[in-house]
Amino acid sequence: MRLKYFRTKKGSLDLPIFFPDATKAFVKAVDATDLENSKTSGILVNTYHLYRELGLSVVKKFRGIRNLMGWRGAVISDSGGFQIMSLIKRGSGKGRIDDNGVTFNPIGAEKTTLTPEDSIKFQLEMDTDLVVVLDDFTSPKADYVEAEDSVRRTILWAKRSKIEFEKICRDKKISRSRRPYLIGVVQGGDYLDLRKMCTQELVKIGFDGLGYGGWPINAQGDFNYEVAKVIAENSPDNYLLYGLGIGKPDEVYKCYKLGFQIFDCVLPTRDARHKRLYVYNANTIEKIDIDSDNFYTYYVPDKEKYYKDTSAVSGACDCLLCNNYSRAYLAHLFRSKESTALRLATIHNLRFYSLLMEKIRLNAENK
């Protein structure tokens, strides 16, 4: 039976949960109070960026990333695995990957080496509620042999990560009830046999859950639900399933129905800053129907017809923006390049996602 609650150092939270990306220990344009008021349960921080830009000494000084941020909610951390793809395989190519770990050498920045052990150590010092092992991100352009090698390395790193995690927990006398969740990551691209094998090997190592790793969009440009299904079908029922980087509302809901309970993505906050607001196709919160084919749309306050629009961005939202300001005022703020526009739009999109989680949980209770 799938888990219903997510244990954190601040108490238990109902599943599913969406974690907006606070990559460098902040969500752009908003502060911790804004996050709380949008009913955001937790945030995700990035190991690579904080390891390189913040450093271990600062994290230790504050006894964890939560204290540094002044954030009272849940915090999960990724491993730095996505940066293997974004900065090396698909990015500038400035870096090296081998069985020992990964060396990042971005243009204009100091060289950084990250091993599976380094990633685990840093995440435990950040004192997050969920820790992800370092994985070798399978390139979406990888052929079968390349994908197979990334799976081999991902499993190798997962074993080393588990050993390091257990060692630190023993040395620091961290009881099982106080340990963060440890999540393995499934790689293998669009090759379902590799995805199945990777899932099964990670289960043998033993984790609290597994993540949908790699690029989730197939060659046709569609979300690859078959991969999500393979991971879910080959995972124990008591495993947390985590859709790393999965963020479109309809994709989140469909993956939830396959068994996934944790999601993170930069989309809602990034879209907000680019004048793309998410709006439910309903007049009130009570009438939101996430089972309808098109339960939401996008609102972009650029058209001249919105310049005198006295209505709220959404009647099915109770965020700071929708409760207090008109579409006309938001359009004016964006045209004036006023930073308040970024804040209000971000708060709105965050509330959209917290409402989505509430509606999914409500649907589950009623079935």
Sequence and secondary structure as in RCSB ss.txt:
>XXXX:A:sequence
MRLKYFRTKKGSLDLPIFFPDATKAFVKAVDATDLENSKTSGILVNTYHLYRELGLSVVKKFRGIRNLMGWRGAV
ISDSGGFQIMSLIKRGSGKGRIDDNGVTFNPIGAEKTTLTPEDSIKFQLEMDTDLVVVLDDFTSPKADYVEAEDS
VRRTILWAKRSKIEFEKICRDKKISRSRRPYLIGVVQGGDYLDLRKMCTQELVKIGFDGLGYGGWPINAQGDFNY
EVAKVIAENSPDNYLLYGLGIGKPDEVYKCYKLGFQIFDCVLPTRDARHKRLYVYNANTIEKIDIDSDNFYTYYV
PDKEKYYKDTSAVSGACDCLLCNNYSRAYLAHLFRSKESTALRLATIHNLRFYSLLMEKIRLNAENK
>XXXX:A:secstr
    EEEETTEEEES EEEEB TTSS TT  HHHHHHTT  EEEE HHHHHHHT HHHHHHTTSHHHHHT  SEE
EE  SHHHIIIIIITT   EEEETTEEEE  TTS  EEE HHHHHHHHHHHT SEEE       TT  HHHHHHH
HHHHHHHHHHHHHHHHHHHHHTT  TTTS EEEEEE  TT HHHHHHHHHHHHHH  SEEEE S  B TTSSB H
HHHHHHHHTS TTSEEEETT   HHHHHHHHHHT  EEEESHHHHHHHTT EEEESSSSGGG  TTSTT EEEE 
TTSGGGTT  S S SS  SHHHHH  HHHHHHHHHTT HHHHHHHHHHHHHHHHHHHHHHHHHHHH 
